[in-house]
Amino acid sequence: MKKILYSFLAVLLMLTGWSSFPVQANGDQLRLGISSDESTMNPYTYITGSPGLDLVSLMYDNLFQLDADNEPQPWLVKEYTVSEDGLNYDFVLHDNVTFHDGEALTTEDVAFTIQYFLDYPKSRFTNPLKSISNVEVASDTEISLTLEQAEPDFMIQPLSDLPILPEHIWSEIDNPDESDNNIGSGPYKMDGYKSGEFYRMTANEDYFKGEPTVKELVFPIIEDTTALFTALQSGEIDAMSATVSPELVEQFENSSNVKLARGSGFSTTLLQMNAEKYPLSETEFRKAISYAIDEQELIDTVLLGYAEVGSPGFIHPSSPVYNSDLQSEHDIEKAKQLLADAGFEDTNGDGFVEGKDGEEISLEMLVYSNSSIRIRTAEIIAEWLNDAGIQTSVRAMDMTTVDSLVWPEFDVSKGRDFDLAMWGWSSTMQLFPSRIVELFHSDPAIGSVNIGGYSNEEFDQLAEKLQNTVDAEERKSILMDLQQLVAEEAPIIPLSYQEIINAYNSQVYDDYTFQVGKGIVNKLSFVNVDGFNEGANEDSGDDDESEGNVASAAEKDDENSAEASASDVNSSTEKNNATLWILGAVVLLVAGGLFFMKRRSSKT
């Protein structure tokens, strides 16, 4: 009898355990696991490019929208003309657009947004607006922009990137970094946020492009990557924004329910150096570090081949302005010789070089503690640097702490306090090649994401020349020279462009659009618009091959993830609680039966 009761209890536990993972009807709710808490998540407060800005884009609209291949297409704009000299842009907006609170979106909101970001800088959005010399509103739907000089990327940034703010709300906000307002005009409205646990968005039924395909999106925050993948396999989530770990790709490929969406990744993983701090302020020392690192070996061993080697000039090989003459080179002996020639020698026989004046050199490499891939990468790089005679240790810390040391308050003018750091920039840094200027210009107002404090007069002069050049071929030539200079100076070591591999349960939802360089978590996955969603939801690995997947923190790439439960999200909580009540009652019943049997046997 005891065995029967115990067996019954075990089976019941198993059944009730499975029942706690509710299956959502297609179109009603999707649970998309994300890897980080993005704070209150408006255009000023989100933290990473991915998933942060991806989620912001679900709540806010742009004048233009990048399609699946990152070509700008009209969005809020209904009609437009551009003058032959590229200086004048005339737009006619759709007249049926409203914000989430029902107020109409007009050209006054567009003009206000432009001025607001200039008055309250947010480097990602502000810098591209500085070329606008005049804004003229002709009516509620007609607006004209005049540029000081033609900008080849203007249609992409800012027009396809700037989130339009509601003037009637933001005109009252004078400290945007502390605002928690999320009212935009996008296909989804923020409906709930619990720090460290989840975000919930509901469909904007009055969306001017048509009602979104899914009524509710829930984003459980699961920072531990292993837990994130396990949650997808168990059915706790329906898809995930983070790219699948290389070692799990085959496992997911063999799953009957899980599909993989694969494609080129434009996010850049790199080794960031503090160029203000000796000896990293010495070009020869930085170059020695670059020779000590074998990028292909890192890709083969840590990423199992699912990435492309980083270009020493930073710009992705798929870019039309990529400098193909630049190739990374691994040579430990060359690194040692370069150090010796520059006056860095091991004077005390401990196996590590000292500074030019005999001072001890001991570098510390910072890395996010919740990114196993980056930790392993950092450890291997540290071994190579030690072999080259550069004493290096790895220190893993939480993301917030690392960010505060590398990029205090996401403001490069506030300095930095680190030696080396494993870092990443999101895909948008590669979409706009001219942003290389923001990465390395010495003036913080221009080099707004120059987190290493790199300074080079020749680079600044070339950057100024680029700013004043309109001809496409001339611009390409200057960008080639900028890449060459970055490769020679090595302020950073681009390691890889990891292939994006998104996993999702196709039985729950199978209408995602894979946006090149970004993945499946984007506006196009949930809004049906002709011409935008073509060729999206199939495994594109064969076509794209392995090209290698987040200012303020807007540009920061995030492939990291902590543990957090989203079990109290929406109806899942109610079902789980009901299960616990039933389970509790059964346990009491079984325990009572066992107690009765024990008493009975003691009397016989």
C-alpha positions as CSV (number, residue, x, y, z in Angstrom):
1,M,0.0,0.0,0.0
2,K,2.9,2.4,0.9
3,K,4.5,1.8,-2.5
4,I,1.2,2.5,-4.3
5,L,0.7,5.8,-2.4
6,Y,4.3,6.9,-3.0
7,S,4.0,6.1,-6.7
8,F,0.8,8.0,-6.9
9,L,2.4,11.0,-5.3
10,A,5.4,10.9,-7.7
11,V,3.2,10.7,-10.8
12,L,1.0,13.5,-9.5
13,L,4.0,15.7,-8.9
14,M,5.2,15.1,-12.4
15,L,1.8,15.9,-13.9
16,T,1.2,19.0,-11.9
17,G,4.8,20.1,-12.7
18,W,4.0,19.9,-16.5
19,S,0.7,21.7,-16.0
20,S,2.4,24.7,-14.6
21,F,3.7,25.5,-18.1
22,P,0.6,26.9,-19.8
23,V,0.4,26.6,-23.5
24,Q,-0.6,30.0,-25.1
25,A,-2.9,30.2,-28.0
26,N,-1.3,31.6,-31.2
27,G,-2.1,35.3,-31.5
28,D,-3.1,35.7,-27.8
29,Q,0.2,35.9,-26.0
30,L,3.8,35.4,-26.7
31,R,6.5,35.0,-24.0
32,L,9.8,36.2,-25.3
33,G,12.7,35.7,-22.9
34,I,15.2,38.6,-22.7
35,S,18.6,38.6,-21.1
36,S,18.6,41.8,-19.1
37,D,16.5,44.3,-17.2
38,E,16.3,47.4,-19.3
39,S,15.0,49.8,-16.6
40,T,11.9,51.8,-17.4
41,M,12.7,51.6,-21.1
42,N,11.9,54.8,-22.9
43,P,14.2,56.4,-25.5
44,Y,16.3,57.8,-22.7
45,T,16.3,55.1,-20.1
46,Y,16.8,51.8,-21.9
47,I,20.2,50.2,-21.3
48,T,21.3,48.0,-24.2
49,G,21.0,48.1,-28.0
50,S,19.7,44.5,-27.8
51,P,17.2,43.7,-26.3
52,G,16.7,47.2,-24.9
53,L,16.3,49.4,-28.0
54,D,14.5,46.5,-29.8
55,L,11.8,46.6,-27.2
56,V,11.6,50.4,-27.2
57,S,11.0,50.2,-31.0
58,L,7.9,48.3,-30.4
59,M,6.4,51.3,-28.5
60,Y,7.7,54.1,-30.6
61,D,7.6,54.9,-34.3
62,N,10.1,56.5,-36.7
63,L,9.6,58.5,-39.8
64,F,11.1,55.7,-41.8
65,Q,11.6,52.0,-40.9
66,L,14.4,49.7,-41.8
67,D,13.1,46.6,-43.6
68,A,14.4,43.1,-43.2
69,D,17.5,43.9,-45.3
70,N,17.9,47.3,-43.4
71,E,16.8,49.4,-46.3
72,P,14.9,52.5,-45.2
73,Q,11.2,52.5,-46.1
74,P,8.5,55.2,-45.4
75,W,6.6,54.5,-42.1
76,L,5.1,57.5,-40.4
77,V,5.8,59.2,-43.7
78,K,3.2,58.8,-46.4
79,E,5.0,60.8,-49.2
80,Y,8.3,62.5,-49.5
81,T,10.7,64.3,-51.8
82,V,14.4,65.0,-51.6
83,S,16.1,67.9,-53.5
84,E,18.8,67.0,-56.0
85,D,21.5,68.6,-53.8
86,G,20.4,66.4,-50.9
87,L,19.8,69.5,-48.6
88,N,16.0,69.6,-48.5
89,Y,13.5,66.9,-47.4
90,D,9.8,67.4,-47.7
91,F,7.5,65.0,-45.9
92,V,3.8,64.3,-45.7
93,L,2.8,62.2,-42.7
94,H,-0.1,59.7,-42.5
95,D,-3.1,61.6,-41.0
96,N,-4.5,58.7,-38.9
97,V,-1.6,58.2,-36.4
98,T,-2.3,58.5,-32.7
99,F,-0.3,58.1,-29.6
100,H,-1.2,55.4,-27.0
101,D,-3.3,58.0,-25.1
102,G,-5.4,58.8,-28.1
103,E,-3.8,62.2,-29.0
104,A,-3.0,62.7,-32.6
105,L,0.7,62.5,-33.8
106,T,1.4,65.5,-36.0
107,T,4.3,67.3,-37.5
108,E,4.5,69.5,-34.4
109,D,5.5,66.3,-32.5
110,V,8.2,65.6,-35.1
111,A,9.6,69.2,-34.8
112,F,9.4,69.0,-31.0
113,T,11.3,65.7,-30.9
114,I,14.1,67.0,-33.0
115,Q,14.5,70.0,-30.8
116,Y,14.1,68.0,-27.6
117,F,16.9,65.7,-28.4
118,L,19.1,68.6,-29.2
119,D,18.2,70.3,-25.9
120,Y,18.6,67.1,-23.9
121,P,21.3,65.1,-25.6
122,K,21.1,61.4,-26.1
123,S,24.2,60.7,-28.2
124,R,22.6,58.0,-30.4
125,F,19.7,60.2,-31.4
126,T,21.2,63.7,-30.9
127,N,24.4,63.6,-33.0
128,P,22.6,62.7,-36.3
129,L,20.3,65.7,-35.8
130,K,23.0,68.3,-35.7
131,S,23.2,68.5,-39.5
132,I,19.6,69.9,-39.6
133,S,19.7,73.7,-40.0
134,N,16.0,74.4,-40.2
135,V,12.7,72.7,-39.5
136,E,9.5,74.2,-41.1
137,V,6.0,72.9,-40.2
138,A,3.5,73.7,-43.0
139,S,0.5,71.8,-41.6
140,D,-0.4,68.9,-39.3
141,T,0.9,66.5,-41.9
142,E,3.5,68.5,-43.8
143,I,7.0,69.2,-42.6
144,S,10.3,70.2,-44.3
145,L,13.9,69.7,-43.0
146,T,16.9,71.6,-44.4
147,L,20.4,70.3,-43.8
148,E,23.6,72.3,-43.6
149,Q,25.2,69.8,-46.0
150,A,24.1,66.6,-47.7
151,E,24.2,63.5,-45.4
152,P,24.4,60.2,-47.3
153,D,23.1,58.3,-44.2
154,F,20.4,60.8,-43.3
155,M,17.6,58.5,-44.5
156,I,18.9,55.7,-42.2
157,Q,19.9,57.8,-39.2
158,P,18.1,59.8,-37.9
159,L,15.1,59.3,-40.1
160,S,14.9,55.5,-39.6
161,D,16.1,55.7,-36.0
162,L,14.6,58.7,-34.2
163,P,11.7,57.8,-32.0
164,I,8.9,60.4,-32.2
165,L,7.9,61.7,-28.8
166,P,4.5,63.2,-27.9
167,E,5.0,66.9,-27.3
168,H,2.0,67.1,-24.9
169,I,3.8,64.8,-22.5
170,W,7.5,65.4,-23.0
171,S,7.3,69.2,-23.0
172,E,6.7,68.8,-19.2
173,I,9.7,66.5,-18.7
174,D,13.0,68.3,-17.9
175,N,14.9,65.3,-16.6
176,P,14.4,62.6,-19.3
177,D,17.0,60.2,-17.7
178,E,14.6,59.8,-14.7
179,S,11.4,59.6,-16.6
180,D,9.4,56.4,-16.7
181,N,7.0,57.5,-19.4
182,N,6.5,55.0,-22.2
183,I,3.7,56.5,-24.3
184,G,4.6,56.4,-28.0
185,S,2.7,55.6,-31.2
186,G,4.0,52.1,-31.8
187,P,2.2,48.8,-32.2
188,Y,2.5,48.0,-28.5
189,K,1.8,49.7,-25.2
190,M,3.7,49.1,-22.0
191,D,1.2,47.4,-19.6
192,G,3.4,46.2,-16.8
193,Y,7.0,46.1,-15.5
194,K,8.4,44.3,-12.5
195,S,12.1,45.0,-11.9
196,G,14.3,42.0,-12.5
197,E,11.3,39.9,-13.5
198,F,9.3,40.9,-16.6
199,Y,7.8,43.5,-19.0
200,R,4.3,43.1,-20.4
201,M,3.1,44.9,-23.5
202,T,-0.4,44.9,-25.0
203,A,-1.4,45.4,-28.7
204,N,-2.3,48.9,-29.8
205,E,-5.6,48.1,-31.4
206,D,-5.8,51.5,-33.1
207,Y,-2.4,51.2,-34.7
208,F,-2.3,53.1,-38.0
209,K,-0.7,50.1,-39.8
210,G,-3.3,47.7,-38.6
211,E,-3.8,45.7,-35.3
212,P,-0.7,43.8,-34.4
213,T,-0.7,40.0,-34.9
214,V,-0.2,39.1,-31.3
215,K,-2.4,40.6,-28.5
216,E,0.1,40.5,-25.7
217,L,3.9,40.2,-25.5
218,V,5.4,39.2,-22.2
219,F,9.2,39.5,-21.8
220,P,10.4,37.4,-18.8
221,I,13.9,38.6,-17.7
222,I,16.1,35.5,-17.5
223,E,19.7,36.7,-17.2
224,D,21.4,33.3,-17.0
225,T,21.8,32.0,-20.5
226,T,21.5,28.4,-19.6
227,A,18.2,29.1,-17.7
228,L,17.0,31.0,-20.8
229,F,17.5,28.0,-23.1
230,T,16.1,25.6,-20.6
231,A,13.0,27.8,-20.3
232,L,12.4,27.6,-24.0
233,Q,12.8,23.8,-24.1
234,S,10.4,23.4,-21.2
235,G,7.8,25.7,-22.6
236,E,8.0,28.4,-20.1
237,I,8.9,30.9,-22.9
238,D,8.0,30.8,-26.6
239,A,11.1,32.5,-28.0
240,M,14.2,34.2,-26.9
241,S,16.0,37.4,-28.0
242,A,19.5,36.2,-27.1
243,T,21.4,34.2,-29.7
244,V,21.7,30.5,-29.1
245,S,25.0,29.4,-27.5
246,P,27.1,27.6,-30.1
247,E,27.2,24.4,-28.1
248,L,23.4,24.2,-28.1
249,V,22.8,24.8,-31.8
250,E,22.7,21.1,-32.8
251,Q,20.5,20.2,-29.9
252,F,17.9,22.9,-30.9
253,E,18.2,21.8,-34.6
254,N,17.1,18.3,-33.6
255,S,14.1,19.6,-31.6
256,S,10.6,19.0,-33.1
257,N,9.1,22.1,-31.7
258,V,11.9,24.6,-31.8
259,K,12.9,26.4,-34.9
260,L,16.1,28.4,-35.5
261,A,16.2,31.7,-37.4
262,R,19.8,32.4,-38.4
263,G,21.6,35.1,-40.2
264,S,24.5,37.6,-40.3
265,G,25.3,39.3,-37.0
266,F,26.5,42.9,-37.0
267,S,27.1,43.2,-33.3
268,T,30.8,43.5,-32.6
269,T,32.6,41.7,-29.7
270,L,35.9,43.4,-29.0
271,L,38.7,43.9,-26.5
272,Q,38.4,47.5,-25.3
273,M,41.6,49.3,-24.1
274,N,41.9,52.4,-21.9
275,A,44.1,54.5,-24.2
276,E,44.5,57.2,-21.6
277,K,46.3,54.9,-19.1
278,Y,49.9,53.9,-19.3
279,P,51.1,51.6,-20.9
280,L,48.0,51.2,-23.0
281,S,48.5,54.8,-24.0
282,E,51.5,53.5,-26.1
283,T,50.6,52.5,-29.6
284,E,53.4,49.8,-29.7
285,F,52.0,48.2,-26.5
286,R,48.5,48.1,-27.9
287,K,49.8,46.6,-31.1
288,A,51.7,43.9,-29.2
289,I,48.4,42.9,-27.6
290,S,46.8,42.7,-31.0
291,Y,49.5,40.3,-32.2
292,A,49.1,38.1,-29.1
293,I,45.4,37.4,-29.9
294,D,44.3,34.7,-32.3
295,E,40.8,35.8,-33.3
296,Q,40.1,32.7,-35.5
297,E,41.1,30.4,-32.6
298,L,38.6,32.2,-30.3
299,I,35.9,31.7,-32.9
300,D,36.7,28.0,-33.4
301,T,37.0,27.1,-29.7
302,V,34.6,29.4,-28.0
303,L,32.0,30.1,-30.7
304,L,32.4,26.8,-32.5
305,G,32.7,28.6,-35.8
306,Y,29.5,30.6,-35.6
307,A,31.1,34.0,-36.2
308,E,33.3,35.9,-38.5
309,V,36.7,37.3,-37.6
310,G,36.6,41.0,-36.6
311,S,38.2,43.5,-38.9
312,P,41.2,45.4,-37.3
313,G,39.5,48.6,-38.8
314,F,36.2,47.8,-37.0
315,I,33.8,48.0,-40.0
316,H,32.1,44.8,-40.9
317,P,33.2,42.9,-44.1
318,S,29.7,43.1,-45.6
319,S,29.9,46.9,-45.6
320,P,30.4,48.5,-49.1
321,V,33.1,50.7,-47.5
322,Y,35.0,47.8,-45.8
323,N,38.7,48.0,-46.2
324,S,39.6,44.4,-47.3
325,D,43.3,45.1,-47.1
326,L,43.2,44.9,-43.3
327,Q,43.6,41.5,-41.8
328,S,44.2,40.4,-38.2
329,E,47.6,38.7,-37.6
330,H,48.5,36.4,-34.7
331,D,52.2,36.2,-33.9
332,I,53.3,35.8,-30.2
333,E,57.0,36.2,-31.1
334,K,56.2,39.4,-33.1
335,A,54.3,40.7,-30.0
336,K,57.4,40.0,-27.8
337,Q,59.7,41.7,-30.3
338,L,57.5,44.7,-30.6
339,L,57.5,45.1,-26.8
340,A,61.2,44.8,-26.6
341,D,61.8,47.4,-29.4
342,A,59.5,49.8,-27.6
343,G,61.4,49.5,-24.3
344,F,59.2,47.1,-22.5
345,E,61.5,44.4,-21.1
346,D,61.5,41.8,-18.3
347,T,64.2,43.4,-16.1
348,N,63.5,41.3,-12.9
349,G,63.2,37.9,-14.5
350,D,59.6,37.2,-13.4
351,G,58.5,36.4,-17.0
352,F,56.6,39.7,-17.4
353,V,57.7,43.0,-18.9
354,E,58.1,46.1,-16.9
355,G,57.5,49.7,-18.1
356,K,60.1,51.9,-19.8
357,D,61.2,53.2,-16.4
358,G,61.2,49.8,-14.8
359,E,57.7,50.1,-13.2
360,E,55.6,47.0,-12.7
361,I,52.9,46.3,-15.3
362,S,49.8,44.3,-14.2
363,L,46.7,44.6,-16.3
364,E,43.1,43.7,-15.3
365,M,40.5,42.7,-17.8
366,L,36.9,43.3,-16.9
367,V,34.1,41.1,-18.1
368,Y,30.4,40.6,-17.3
369,S,30.0,37.8,-14.7
370,N,26.8,36.5,-16.4
371,S,28.3,35.9,-19.8
372,S,30.0,32.5,-19.9
373,I,31.2,33.1,-23.5
374,R,32.9,36.4,-22.8
375,I,34.4,35.0,-19.6
376,R,36.0,32.1,-21.4
377,T,37.1,34.5,-24.2
378,A,38.7,36.8,-21.6
379,E,40.5,33.8,-19.9
380,I,42.0,32.6,-23.2
381,I,43.1,36.2,-24.1
382,A,44.7,36.6,-20.7
383,E,46.7,33.4,-21.2
384,W,48.0,34.7,-24.5
385,L,49.0,38.0,-23.1
386,N,50.8,36.3,-20.2
387,D,52.6,34.2,-22.7
388,A,53.7,37.3,-24.5
389,G,55.0,38.7,-21.2
390,I,52.1,41.1,-20.4
391,Q,50.9,40.2,-16.9
392,T,47.1,40.1,-17.2
393,S,44.3,38.8,-14.9
394,V,40.5,38.5,-15.5
395,R,37.9,40.0,-13.2
396,A,34.3,39.1,-13.7
397,M,31.8,41.6,-12.2
398,D,28.1,42.3,-12.6
399,M,27.2,44.3,-15.7
400,T,26.3,47.5,-13.9
401,T,29.6,47.6,-12.1
402,V,31.6,47.0,-15.3
403,D,29.6,49.7,-17.1
404,S,30.2,52.2,-14.3
405,L,34.0,51.7,-14.6
406,V,34.2,51.6,-18.4
407,W,31.5,54.1,-19.2
408,P,30.5,56.1,-16.1
409,E,26.9,57.3,-16.5
410,F,27.2,56.5,-20.2
411,D,29.0,59.8,-20.7
412,V,32.6,59.6,-22.1
413,S,33.4,63.0,-20.8
414,K,33.2,61.6,-17.2
415,G,36.4,59.5,-17.8
416,R,37.0,55.9,-17.2
417,D,38.6,53.6,-14.6
418,F,39.8,50.3,-16.2
419,D,42.7,48.7,-18.1
420,L,41.1,46.2,-20.4
421,A,37.4,45.2,-20.9
422,M,35.5,42.6,-22.9
423,W,32.9,44.8,-24.7
424,G,30.4,44.8,-27.5
425,W,28.6,47.3,-29.7
426,S,25.2,46.6,-31.2
427,S,24.3,46.1,-34.8
428,T,23.5,49.8,-35.5
429,M,27.2,50.7,-35.1
430,Q,27.8,48.7,-38.3
431,L,24.7,49.8,-40.2
432,F,26.1,53.4,-40.3
433,P,29.9,53.2,-41.3
434,S,30.4,56.9,-40.5
435,R,29.8,56.1,-36.8
436,I,33.4,55.1,-36.7
437,V,33.9,58.8,-36.0
438,E,31.8,58.6,-32.8
439,L,33.9,55.6,-31.7
440,F,37.3,57.3,-31.9
441,H,37.1,61.1,-32.2
442,S,38.9,62.7,-29.3
443,D,36.2,65.4,-28.7
444,P,33.6,63.8,-26.4
445,A,30.9,65.9,-28.1
446,I,31.7,64.1,-31.4
447,G,33.3,60.9,-30.1
448,S,30.3,60.2,-27.9
449,V,31.1,56.5,-27.6
450,N,34.9,56.8,-27.4
451,I,34.9,54.9,-24.1
452,G,38.7,54.2,-24.4
453,G,39.6,57.8,-24.5
454,Y,41.6,57.3,-27.7
455,S,43.1,60.5,-29.1
456,N,44.7,61.0,-32.5
457,E,45.0,64.3,-34.4
458,E,45.2,62.6,-37.8
459,F,42.0,60.7,-37.1
460,D,40.2,63.9,-36.0
461,Q,41.3,65.6,-39.2
462,L,40.1,62.8,-41.4
463,A,36.8,62.7,-39.5
464,E,36.3,66.5,-40.1
465,K,37.1,65.9,-43.8
466,L,34.5,63.1,-43.9
467,Q,31.9,65.5,-42.3
468,N,32.5,68.0,-45.1
469,T,32.5,65.5,-48.0
470,V,29.4,64.7,-50.0
471,D,30.7,62.7,-52.9
472,A,30.2,59.0,-52.2
473,E,33.5,57.8,-53.6
474,E,35.4,60.4,-51.7
475,R,33.6,59.4,-48.5
476,K,34.4,55.8,-49.2
477,S,38.1,56.7,-49.6
478,I,38.1,58.6,-46.3
479,L,36.4,55.8,-44.5
480,M,39.0,53.4,-45.9
481,D,41.7,55.7,-44.4
482,L,40.0,55.9,-41.1
483,Q,39.9,52.1,-40.9
484,Q,43.6,51.9,-41.8
485,L,44.4,54.3,-39.0
486,V,42.4,52.4,-36.5
487,A,44.1,49.1,-37.5
488,E,47.5,50.7,-37.1
489,E,46.8,52.4,-33.8
490,A,44.8,49.5,-32.3
491,P,42.6,51.4,-29.7
492,I,40.4,48.3,-29.7
493,I,40.8,44.7,-30.9
494,P,37.7,43.7,-32.8
495,L,37.4,39.9,-32.1
496,S,34.3,38.7,-33.9
497,Y,30.9,39.3,-35.4
498,Q,28.8,36.5,-34.0
499,E,26.2,34.9,-36.1
500,I,22.6,35.5,-34.8
501,I,20.8,32.3,-34.0
502,N,17.4,32.9,-32.6
503,A,15.3,30.0,-31.3
504,Y,11.5,30.0,-31.0
505,N,8.6,27.5,-30.6
506,S,7.1,27.4,-34.1
507,Q,3.9,25.7,-32.8
508,V,3.0,28.8,-30.8
509,Y,4.0,31.5,-33.3
510,D,5.7,31.1,-36.7
511,D,5.4,34.5,-38.3
512,Y,8.7,36.2,-37.3
513,T,10.7,38.5,-39.6
514,F,14.4,38.0,-39.3
515,Q,16.0,41.4,-39.6
516,V,19.6,41.1,-40.9
517,G,22.0,42.0,-38.1
518,K,19.3,42.1,-35.4
519,G,17.2,39.0,-35.4
520,I,13.5,38.2,-34.8
521,V,12.6,40.6,-32.0
522,N,11.6,43.6,-34.0
523,K,8.5,45.5,-35.1
524,L,8.2,43.7,-38.4
525,S,7.6,40.4,-36.6
526,F,4.3,41.6,-35.3
527,V,3.0,44.1,-37.9
528,N,1.9,42.9,-41.3
529,V,3.0,45.4,-43.9
530,D,3.5,44.6,-47.6
531,G,7.1,44.7,-48.7
532,F,8.5,44.5,-45.2
533,N,8.1,40.9,-44.1
534,E,9.4,38.8,-47.0
535,G,11.7,35.8,-46.6
536,A,11.7,36.2,-42.9
537,N,10.9,33.2,-40.8
538,E,12.9,30.5,-42.3
539,D,16.4,29.3,-41.2
540,S,18.6,31.5,-43.4
541,G,21.9,29.9,-42.4
542,D,22.5,28.5,-45.9
543,D,21.9,31.9,-47.6
544,D,23.7,34.1,-45.1
545,E,26.5,31.7,-44.1
546,S,28.3,32.4,-40.9
547,E,29.2,36.1,-41.0
548,G,29.9,35.9,-37.7
549,N,24.9,39.2,-32.2
550,V,23.5,46.3,-27.7
551,A,24.5,56.6,-26.9
552,S,24.0,56.3,-23.3
553,A,23.9,52.6,-23.1
554,A,21.9,52.5,-26.2
555,E,24.7,51.2,-28.4
556,K,25.9,48.7,-25.9
557,D,25.5,45.1,-27.2
558,D,24.0,42.7,-24.7
559,E,24.4,39.0,-25.1
560,N,24.3,38.5,-21.3
561,S,21.8,37.3,-19.0
562,A,20.9,36.4,-14.1
563,E,18.3,34.5,-12.7
564,A,14.8,35.9,-12.5
565,S,11.4,34.3,-12.4
566,A,8.5,35.4,-14.5
567,S,6.2,32.9,-13.0
568,D,3.9,35.6,-11.7
569,V,3.3,37.0,-15.1
570,N,-0.4,37.3,-16.1
571,S,-2.4,34.0,-16.2
572,S,0.6,31.8,-15.6
573,T,0.6,32.9,-12.0
574,E,-3.0,32.0,-11.5
575,K,-2.5,28.6,-13.0
576,N,0.6,27.9,-11.0
577,N,-1.1,29.0,-7.8
578,A,-4.1,26.7,-8.5
579,T,-1.7,23.9,-9.1
580,L,0.0,24.4,-5.8
581,W,-3.3,24.4,-3.9
582,I,-4.3,21.1,-5.6
583,L,-0.8,19.6,-5.0
584,G,-0.9,20.7,-1.3
585,A,-4.3,19.1,-0.8
586,V,-3.1,15.8,-2.3
587,V,0.1,15.8,-0.3
588,L,-2.0,16.3,2.9
589,L,-4.2,13.4,1.8
590,V,-1.3,11.1,1.1
591,A,0.4,12.1,4.3
592,G,-2.8,11.4,6.3
593,G,-3.0,8.0,4.7
594,L,0.6,7.1,5.6
595,F,0.0,8.3,9.1
596,F,-3.1,6.2,9.4
597,M,-1.3,3.1,8.1
598,K,1.6,3.6,10.5
599,R,-0.8,3.8,13.5
600,R,-2.6,0.8,12.4
601,S,0.5,-1.3,12.0
602,S,1.8,-0.2,15.4
603,K,-1.4,-1.6,17.0
604,T,-1.1,-5.0,15.4
